[in-house]
């Protein structure tokens, strides 16, 4: 089991790239990525580019902090036609949540591959 710090309370006082250090200073080994205007804004597509993802990974590595989870907060629609169709065709909450989780895991795997 991983016990992770949710950095949401620090959004107004620290930059995104400072979160891993703050989490480590608090004694945690893992961070939960929650909505943040520079990474995954509330109700919007992730906006982090490859450079920011690399910088965040480096900040995590430098602080000795791993990413335990990603918690996106999204509407059940978006500009991605495939995702929109999946949500439109299958309205069960469980299937939508599984699709959303798989989408985010794919994103994280692509951008945090070692």
HUTAPE-V192597 format. One line per field, one symbol per residue. ss: DSSP state (A for helix, B for strand, O for the rest). psi: psi as a letter, one per 30 degrees, with the letter a starting at -180 (. if undefined). burial: b if it has 24 or more other ideal C-beta (glycine too) atoms within 12 Angstrom, else e. A space follows every 50 residues. Layout:
# HUTAPE-V192597
ss = ???
psi = ???
burial = ???
This chain:
# HUTAPE-V192597
ss = OOOBBBAAAAOOOOOAAAAAAAAAAOOOOBBBBBOBOOOBOOOOOOOOOA AAAAAAAAAAAAAOOBBBBBBOOOOOOOOOAAAAAAAAAOOOAAAAAAAA AAAAAAAAAAAOOO
psi = kkjlkjgefgefflleffeeeeeeffglflkkjlkkffdilkglkkfkle eeeeeeeeeeeefhkljelkikjllhlafjeeeeeeeefjgkeeeeeeee eeeeeeeeeefgk.
burial = eeebbbbbeeeeeeebbbbbbbbbeeebebbbbbbbebbbeeeeebebee eebeebbebbeebebbbeebbbebeeeeeeeebeeebeeeeeeeeeeebb eebbeebbeebeee
